Amino acid sequence: MSKVLPAIDRADVEFNRLDRPDSPLRPIPPGRDYFAPRWKRSREFLFGPWIDIEEEAAPSEFTRWRDDYFWQADEHIIPVVDMFERLGHGDARAIFEQALTNGIDTVDSPPPELVRFFDRIDTFPDWLDLAAAQRGRTLVSSATMLSVMAILGWAVFETTMTGDISAATGAAGRFQHQGLRRQVETVRMFGLMSHPSVFERHSEAFHTITRVRLMHGLVSRGLKRKWGPEIYLKYGEPIAASSLLGFGNGPLLLRLADHQLGRRLSRGQLDDIAMYAAYTSWLLGAPDNLRTRDGIELVKSLNYVFARGGDPSAWRAELLDSFAGMIRESTDIRLRKASPAARERSVHVAKVGMACSSFVPLAMIFGPDQVDAMVEGTEFEKLGIDYTLAGRWFERAARIYARTAALRERAPGVTLLRNQVHGRIVPQAVLRIVNESERLLLAGQGAGSTYTHHDKSTGGAGLTG
């Protein structure tokens, strides 16, 4: 028998917490009030070494705040989205870009929404310990390659198997219709997030993440209108502020995987990573009320967001197949002079490569049955990979790799070397890879990453559904 959902008055939940700070905390949207079993193993793997993992999280003030923010978008970008609708996307984008790249002081008679937004992001928050955050960034950048592979796979799993993310991503339509551009823009943002310049207000990294923040707000407004009040009252905001917390805290997962595999983090190192994650979450638009104060709080927060991941939407298979579409698109650009047969062979090899490098590691984290569920009915299922066997061998290799890295870290001078190699050299290498992807996009489509695709989406037009 289906669960009877409680009646909710729209006026009680549809507001910006920034405007009504003293209003009672909103209950979790009824459609999200579910602890899906599929997330339990991953929570035990990543968070179990630090906290007790239960089937269902007991309600507390900590969880209720996260429930509250499932009802709304980024509280500081909401007024900027209002400005886009009032001024029109062309004029609004022009002054937003001017303020972002040259400063709000260069904009003649700037709208009050824009002034408030840039007053907030032009100055770092008082709680930011920049030295600790830089140490945390370096620790994240020094994750082992096999853990990086595992978390890249996690990003695919999250996109396709999380209820709200798969629904919002599928309905936005970019994966299916602008897959390569969307993927390059995503990779570019996360690559820049790991760069030392992410802490510099006028850096490309800061600008790019802020553009992504705006894009999330614009498309969430459009999806909310497209879906209508009935869906909103069941599931809350399409791209909720609580989900932004998960996006910003994601870098921690790299070192949590290493820790589980044998390359241990100290509590102090975990706290440094938490400071870095708090900063990236702030930059992406996570609410101050959800900021975690230390590493253990951050682990608890991620554990709760994971636990509320739900089950995949109807877009799952189409989203996963869109990755195969991206492979085809990039292959056609790179091998445009090759024969169709040669291009098809290259596509097959690339699909196998993606499955082995990104999906096989998921068997270690989520279990092979969940990987099978993810690829069911898609082009990747046809590859016939045994994720039970492959996952077992991957985990053995990953544990050896992590323990070897742990032994290396006992050598004299390793901290200085890590700060140099992983603090600057590795992020620069990542940036070169990102720039190469950008060149591929330019060659195939004549334009690079702009992060403006959803400027016209606030009314719901152009969204798949």
C-alpha positions as CSV (number, residue, x, y, z in Angstrom):
1,M,0.0,0.0,0.0
2,S,1.4,3.4,-0.9
3,K,2.3,5.8,1.8
4,V,-0.3,8.5,2.6
5,L,1.5,11.9,2.4
6,P,0.6,14.6,4.9
7,A,-1.2,17.7,3.7
8,I,1.1,20.7,3.6
9,D,0.1,24.3,3.2
10,R,2.2,26.0,0.5
11,A,2.4,29.2,2.5
12,D,4.0,27.4,5.3
13,V,7.0,26.0,3.3
14,E,7.5,28.2,0.2
15,F,9.6,31.1,1.5
16,N,13.2,32.1,1.7
17,R,14.7,31.4,5.1
18,L,16.8,34.5,4.7
19,D,13.7,36.6,4.8
20,R,12.0,34.7,7.6
21,P,14.8,33.5,9.9
22,D,12.5,33.1,12.9
23,S,9.8,30.9,11.1
24,P,9.5,27.3,12.5
25,L,11.7,24.8,10.8
26,R,10.0,23.1,7.9
27,P,9.6,19.3,7.9
28,I,11.3,17.3,5.2
29,P,9.3,17.2,2.0
30,P,7.1,14.1,2.2
31,G,8.4,12.6,-1.0
32,R,11.9,12.7,0.5
33,D,11.0,11.3,3.8
34,Y,12.5,7.9,3.1
35,F,15.8,6.2,3.9
36,A,16.6,4.1,0.8
37,P,18.6,0.9,1.7
38,R,20.8,1.3,-1.4
39,W,22.8,4.0,0.3
40,K,23.6,2.1,3.5
41,R,26.8,0.3,2.3
42,S,28.4,3.4,0.9
43,R,27.7,5.2,4.2
44,E,29.3,2.4,6.1
45,F,32.3,2.4,3.8
46,L,32.9,6.1,3.7
47,F,31.7,7.3,7.1
48,G,31.7,4.2,9.3
49,P,35.3,4.7,10.5
50,W,34.3,8.0,12.0
51,I,30.6,7.7,13.2
52,D,28.0,5.1,14.0
53,I,25.9,4.3,11.0
54,E,22.2,3.5,11.5
55,E,19.5,2.4,9.1
56,E,17.6,5.7,9.7
57,A,19.0,8.9,11.2
58,A,17.2,9.9,14.4
59,P,15.6,13.4,14.1
60,S,17.6,16.2,15.8
61,E,18.2,19.9,15.4
62,F,21.1,18.9,13.1
63,T,18.9,16.9,10.8
64,R,15.9,19.2,11.0
65,W,17.9,22.2,9.6
66,R,18.9,20.0,6.6
67,D,15.3,19.0,6.2
68,D,14.2,22.7,6.2
69,Y,16.5,23.7,3.3
70,F,15.1,21.0,1.0
71,W,12.2,23.4,0.5
72,Q,14.3,26.2,-1.1
73,A,17.1,27.1,-3.4
74,D,20.3,29.0,-2.5
75,E,19.0,31.8,-0.3
76,H,21.3,34.4,-1.6
77,I,20.9,33.6,-5.3
78,I,17.1,33.7,-5.2
79,P,17.0,37.5,-5.3
80,V,19.5,37.5,-8.2
81,V,17.2,35.1,-10.1
82,D,14.3,37.6,-9.4
83,M,16.5,40.3,-10.9
84,F,17.0,38.2,-14.1
85,E,13.3,37.8,-14.5
86,R,12.7,41.6,-13.9
87,L,15.4,42.9,-16.1
88,G,15.5,40.2,-18.8
89,H,18.3,37.7,-19.2
90,G,20.4,39.8,-21.6
91,D,20.7,42.9,-19.4
92,A,20.9,40.9,-16.2
93,R,23.7,38.7,-17.5
94,A,25.7,41.7,-18.7
95,I,25.7,43.5,-15.3
96,F,26.2,40.2,-13.4
97,E,29.3,39.5,-15.5
98,Q,30.6,43.0,-15.1
99,A,30.2,42.9,-11.3
100,L,31.8,39.4,-11.1
101,T,34.8,40.2,-13.3
102,N,35.4,43.9,-12.6
103,G,33.6,44.6,-9.3
104,I,30.2,45.8,-8.3
105,D,31.6,49.4,-8.1
106,T,32.0,49.5,-11.9
107,V,28.2,48.9,-12.5
108,D,26.2,52.1,-12.9
109,S,23.2,52.2,-10.5
110,P,23.4,48.4,-9.7
111,P,20.1,46.7,-8.7
112,P,19.9,46.2,-4.9
113,E,19.8,42.4,-5.3
114,L,23.1,42.5,-7.1
115,V,24.6,44.8,-4.5
116,R,23.6,42.5,-1.6
117,F,24.9,39.4,-3.4
118,F,28.3,40.9,-4.2
119,D,28.6,42.5,-0.8
120,R,28.4,38.9,0.5
121,I,30.9,37.2,-1.8
122,D,33.4,40.0,-2.1
123,T,34.6,39.5,1.4
124,F,35.5,36.1,2.9
125,P,33.4,35.0,5.9
126,D,34.7,35.6,9.4
127,W,34.9,31.9,10.2
128,L,37.3,31.1,7.3
129,D,40.7,29.9,8.5
130,L,42.5,30.3,5.2
131,A,45.6,28.4,6.2
132,A,43.6,25.5,7.4
133,A,41.5,25.5,4.2
134,Q,44.6,25.5,2.0
135,R,46.0,22.6,4.0
136,G,42.6,20.8,3.4
137,R,42.7,21.6,-0.3
138,T,46.2,20.1,-0.5
139,L,45.1,17.0,1.4
140,V,42.2,16.5,-1.0
141,S,44.5,17.0,-4.0
142,S,46.9,14.3,-2.7
143,A,44.2,11.5,-2.8
144,T,45.4,8.3,-4.5
145,M,44.5,7.8,-8.1
146,L,42.3,4.8,-7.3
147,S,40.3,6.8,-4.8
148,V,39.9,9.5,-7.5
149,M,38.6,6.9,-9.9
150,A,36.2,5.7,-7.2
151,I,34.8,9.2,-6.5
152,L,34.5,10.0,-10.2
153,G,32.3,6.9,-10.4
154,W,30.4,8.1,-7.3
155,A,29.7,11.4,-9.2
156,V,28.0,9.3,-12.0
157,F,26.2,7.2,-9.4
158,E,24.9,10.3,-7.6
159,T,23.8,11.9,-10.9
160,T,21.8,8.9,-12.1
161,M,20.7,7.2,-8.8
162,T,19.8,10.0,-6.4
163,G,16.2,10.9,-6.6
164,D,16.3,14.6,-6.7
165,I,19.5,15.0,-8.7
166,S,18.5,12.5,-11.4
167,A,15.1,14.1,-11.7
168,A,16.5,17.7,-11.9
169,T,19.4,16.7,-14.2
170,G,17.2,14.6,-16.5
171,A,14.4,17.2,-16.7
172,A,16.9,20.1,-17.4
173,G,17.8,18.2,-20.6
174,R,21.4,19.3,-20.9
175,F,22.9,15.8,-20.5
176,Q,20.8,14.5,-23.3
177,H,21.0,17.5,-25.7
178,Q,24.2,19.3,-24.8
179,G,26.1,16.4,-23.1
180,L,29.6,17.2,-24.1
181,R,29.4,20.9,-23.2
182,R,27.7,20.1,-19.9
183,Q,30.3,17.6,-19.0
184,V,33.2,19.9,-19.9
185,E,31.7,22.7,-17.9
186,T,31.3,20.4,-14.9
187,V,34.8,19.0,-15.1
188,R,36.1,22.5,-15.5
189,M,34.4,23.7,-12.3
190,F,35.6,20.8,-10.2
191,G,39.1,21.1,-11.6
192,L,39.3,24.8,-10.8
193,M,37.8,24.0,-7.3
194,S,41.1,22.1,-6.5
195,H,43.3,25.0,-7.7
196,P,45.0,27.3,-5.1
197,S,43.5,30.3,-6.8
198,V,40.0,29.2,-5.7
199,F,40.6,31.4,-2.6
200,E,41.2,34.5,-4.8
201,R,38.2,36.7,-5.4
202,H,39.3,37.7,-9.0
203,S,40.5,34.3,-10.1
204,E,39.0,32.2,-12.9
205,A,38.2,29.5,-10.3
206,F,36.1,31.9,-8.2
207,H,34.3,33.3,-11.2
208,T,33.5,29.9,-12.6
209,I,32.1,28.5,-9.4
210,T,30.0,31.6,-9.0
211,R,28.6,31.2,-12.5
212,V,27.7,27.6,-11.7
213,R,26.0,28.9,-8.6
214,L,23.8,31.3,-10.6
215,M,23.0,28.6,-13.2
216,H,21.8,26.3,-10.4
217,G,19.4,29.0,-9.2
218,L,18.1,29.8,-12.6
219,V,17.4,26.2,-13.7
220,S,15.9,25.4,-10.3
221,R,13.4,28.2,-10.7
222,G,12.5,26.9,-14.2
223,L,12.1,23.3,-13.1
224,K,9.9,24.4,-10.2
225,R,7.5,26.2,-12.6
226,K,7.6,23.4,-15.1
227,W,6.7,20.7,-12.5
228,G,4.1,22.8,-10.8
229,P,2.9,23.1,-7.1
230,E,1.9,19.5,-6.7
231,I,5.4,18.2,-7.3
232,Y,6.9,21.0,-5.3
233,L,4.7,20.2,-2.3
234,K,5.8,16.5,-2.5
235,Y,9.6,16.9,-3.2
236,G,10.5,20.5,-2.4
237,E,13.0,22.5,-4.4
238,P,14.4,20.8,-7.5
239,I,18.0,21.9,-6.7
240,A,17.7,22.4,-3.0
241,A,20.1,24.3,-0.7
242,S,20.7,21.1,1.2
243,S,21.8,19.4,-2.0
244,L,24.3,22.3,-2.6
245,L,25.8,21.4,0.7
246,G,26.5,17.9,-0.7
247,F,28.1,19.3,-3.9
248,G,30.4,21.5,-1.9
249,N,31.4,18.9,0.6
250,G,32.1,16.3,-2.1
251,P,35.9,16.8,-2.1
252,L,36.1,15.2,1.4
253,L,35.0,11.8,-0.1
254,L,38.3,11.4,-1.8
255,R,40.3,11.2,1.4
256,L,37.5,9.3,3.2
257,A,37.9,6.6,0.6
258,D,41.7,6.6,1.2
259,H,41.2,6.5,4.9
260,Q,38.9,3.4,4.6
261,L,41.5,1.7,2.4
262,G,44.4,2.2,4.8
263,R,45.8,5.7,4.3
264,R,44.7,7.2,7.6
265,L,43.7,10.8,8.3
266,S,44.2,12.4,11.7
267,R,41.4,14.3,13.3
268,G,43.4,17.5,12.6
269,Q,43.6,16.7,8.9
270,L,39.9,15.9,8.8
271,D,39.2,19.3,10.4
272,D,41.4,21.0,7.8
273,I,39.5,19.3,5.0
274,A,36.2,20.3,6.7
275,M,37.4,24.0,6.6
276,Y,38.1,23.6,2.8
277,A,34.8,21.9,2.3
278,A,33.0,24.7,4.3
279,Y,34.5,27.3,2.0
280,T,33.6,25.5,-1.3
281,S,30.1,24.9,0.0
282,W,29.8,28.6,0.9
283,L,31.0,29.5,-2.6
284,L,28.5,27.2,-4.2
285,G,25.6,28.7,-2.1
286,A,25.1,26.3,0.8
287,P,23.4,28.2,3.7
288,D,25.3,29.4,6.7
289,N,22.9,27.6,9.0
290,L,24.2,24.3,7.6
291,R,27.9,25.0,7.9
292,T,29.7,22.3,9.8
293,R,32.2,23.3,12.5
294,D,34.6,20.5,12.3
295,G,35.4,17.2,10.5
296,I,33.1,15.0,12.5
297,E,30.2,17.3,11.9
298,L,31.0,17.3,8.2
299,V,31.0,13.5,8.1
300,K,27.6,13.5,10.0
301,S,26.2,16.0,7.5
302,L,27.3,14.0,4.4
303,N,26.0,10.8,6.0
304,Y,22.6,12.4,6.4
305,V,22.4,13.8,2.9
306,F,23.5,10.4,1.6
307,A,20.8,8.6,3.7
308,R,18.2,10.9,2.1
309,G,19.4,10.0,-1.4
310,G,16.2,8.1,-2.2
311,D,15.7,6.0,-5.3
312,P,16.5,7.0,-8.9
313,S,14.0,8.8,-11.0
314,A,12.6,7.6,-14.4
315,W,15.6,9.5,-16.0
316,R,18.2,7.0,-14.8
317,A,18.8,5.0,-17.9
318,E,18.6,7.9,-20.2
319,L,21.1,9.9,-18.1
320,L,23.6,7.0,-18.1
321,D,23.2,6.5,-21.8
322,S,23.9,10.2,-22.3
323,F,27.5,9.4,-21.1
324,A,27.8,7.1,-24.0
325,G,26.5,9.9,-26.2
326,M,29.2,12.2,-24.9
327,I,31.8,9.5,-25.8
328,R,30.4,9.4,-29.3
329,E,30.3,13.1,-29.7
330,S,33.9,13.6,-28.5
331,T,35.1,10.7,-30.7
332,D,33.5,12.2,-33.8
333,I,35.3,15.4,-33.1
334,R,38.7,13.8,-32.4
335,L,38.5,11.2,-35.2
336,R,36.5,13.1,-37.7
337,K,38.8,12.0,-40.6
338,A,38.6,8.3,-39.5
339,S,36.2,5.7,-41.0
340,P,32.9,5.1,-39.3
341,A,34.1,1.6,-38.4
342,A,37.2,3.0,-36.7
343,R,35.2,5.6,-34.8
344,E,32.8,2.9,-33.6
345,R,35.7,0.7,-32.4
346,S,37.0,3.7,-30.5
347,V,33.6,4.4,-29.0
348,H,33.4,0.8,-27.7
349,V,36.9,0.9,-26.2
350,A,36.1,4.2,-24.5
351,K,32.8,2.8,-23.1
352,V,34.7,-0.2,-21.7
353,G,37.3,2.2,-20.3
354,M,34.7,4.3,-18.6
355,A,33.0,1.3,-17.1
356,C,36.3,-0.1,-15.8
357,S,37.6,3.1,-14.4
358,S,34.5,4.7,-13.0
359,F,31.8,1.9,-12.5
360,V,34.0,-1.0,-11.3
361,P,35.2,1.1,-8.2
362,L,31.5,1.6,-7.3
363,A,31.2,-2.1,-6.5
364,M,33.7,-1.5,-3.7
365,I,31.6,1.4,-2.3
366,F,28.0,0.6,-3.1
367,G,28.2,-3.1,-3.8
368,P,28.0,-4.9,-7.3
369,D,24.2,-5.2,-7.1
370,Q,23.9,-1.4,-7.1
371,V,26.2,-1.1,-10.0
372,D,24.1,-3.6,-11.9
373,A,21.0,-1.6,-11.0
374,M,22.6,1.6,-12.3
375,V,23.6,0.1,-15.7
376,E,20.4,-1.9,-16.2
377,G,18.8,-1.3,-19.6
378,T,21.6,0.9,-20.8
379,E,24.4,0.7,-23.4
380,F,26.8,-0.1,-20.5
381,E,24.9,-3.2,-19.5
382,K,25.5,-4.6,-22.9
383,L,29.3,-4.6,-22.2
384,G,28.7,-7.6,-19.9
385,I,31.1,-6.6,-17.2
386,D,31.1,-8.8,-14.1
387,Y,31.1,-6.1,-11.4
388,T,31.4,-8.6,-8.6
389,L,34.7,-10.1,-9.8
390,A,36.1,-6.8,-11.2
391,G,35.1,-4.9,-8.0
392,R,36.9,-7.5,-5.8
393,W,40.1,-7.1,-7.7
394,F,39.9,-3.3,-7.7
395,E,39.4,-3.2,-4.0
396,R,42.5,-5.4,-3.5
397,A,44.6,-3.1,-5.7
398,A,43.2,0.0,-4.0
399,R,44.0,-1.2,-0.5
400,I,47.6,-2.0,-1.6
401,Y,47.9,1.4,-3.3
402,A,46.6,3.3,-0.3
403,R,48.8,1.5,2.2
404,T,51.8,2.1,0.1
405,A,51.0,5.8,0.0
406,A,50.6,5.7,3.8
407,L,54.1,4.2,4.1
408,R,55.6,6.9,1.8
409,E,54.1,9.6,4.1
410,R,56.3,8.4,6.9
411,A,59.5,9.5,5.1
412,P,61.2,12.7,6.2
413,G,60.2,15.9,4.4
414,V,57.1,14.3,2.9
415,T,54.8,17.1,4.1
416,L,56.9,19.8,2.3
417,L,57.0,17.6,-0.8
418,R,53.2,17.0,-0.7
419,N,52.6,20.8,-0.3
420,Q,54.6,21.4,-3.4
421,V,53.5,18.5,-5.6
422,H,49.8,18.3,-4.6
423,G,49.4,21.9,-3.6
424,R,50.4,23.4,-6.9
425,I,51.8,20.9,-9.5
426,V,48.9,18.5,-9.5
427,P,46.2,21.2,-9.7
428,Q,48.1,22.7,-12.6
429,A,48.2,19.4,-14.4
430,V,44.4,19.0,-13.8
431,L,43.9,22.4,-15.3
432,R,45.8,21.4,-18.4
433,I,43.5,18.4,-18.8
434,V,40.5,20.7,-18.3
435,N,41.9,23.2,-20.9
436,E,42.4,20.3,-23.4
437,S,38.7,19.3,-22.9
438,E,37.8,23.0,-23.6
439,R,39.8,22.9,-26.8
440,L,37.9,19.8,-27.9
441,L,34.7,21.6,-27.2
442,L,35.8,24.6,-29.2
443,A,36.8,22.4,-32.1
444,G,33.5,20.6,-32.2
445,Q,31.0,23.3,-31.4
446,G,32.8,26.6,-32.0
447,A,32.3,27.9,-28.4
448,G,33.8,27.1,-25.0
449,S,32.3,26.9,-21.6
450,T,29.9,29.9,-20.8
451,Y,27.6,28.6,-18.0
452,T,24.8,30.7,-19.6
453,H,22.7,27.8,-20.9
454,H,19.9,28.3,-18.4
455,D,19.7,32.2,-18.6
456,K,16.3,31.8,-20.3
457,S,15.0,28.8,-18.3
458,T,13.3,30.5,-15.4
459,G,9.9,30.3,-17.0
460,G,10.3,26.6,-17.7
461,A,10.8,27.0,-21.4
462,G,13.4,24.7,-23.0
463,L,13.4,22.2,-20.2
464,T,12.6,18.6,-21.0
465,G,10.0,18.1,-18.3
